[in-house]
């Protein structure tokens, strides 16, 4: 992550937790395809952005679009979808996020 990377939305700490999702495992932010801005969740994007959400198409899943809030490393969509912990620092990620994957990534 570059020093200029900003997390948009209603964050509550420096590990990307937000007012909507703030358990110990809620430590990722997603770079939204539509605006290329990192948000902690789809609700934060909906409250902050002035446009419709676009999902990452499968042919772009190699893009760095997921940020670990603990170590600040970025990972490709495909790497994120294939793991339950950050590949860089090993922090566990919230397995319940799978219920919302279709909001960020074209999973059809």
C-alpha positions, 0 to 999 in steps of 0.5 A: 500500500502506498502512503497515499492510499486512503480508506473511504467510508465510516472507519472506526480504527486504523485496521479498516473496521467500520461502523457496519462490520467491526469484529476482530476479523473484519480487517480488509478493505475492498477497492471498488471497481467503479471508483478505484477507492478502498472502502471497508464494506458495501454499505460504506460505499453506498453511503459515501459514493455518488454512483452505482457499484460495479463488480470486478469481472473475473478477467480482472481478478489478478488486480490488486483490489483487497487491502489487509488492514493489519499489515497494509498489504494489497492482494489480488482478488483471486488470492483473497478469494482463495484464502482465509487469512492474509497471505502476508501477515497471517491474520485471520479474515472473516469467513462470513464475508463470503456471503457478500462476495457477489457485491464486489466480485462477478461470481457468476 
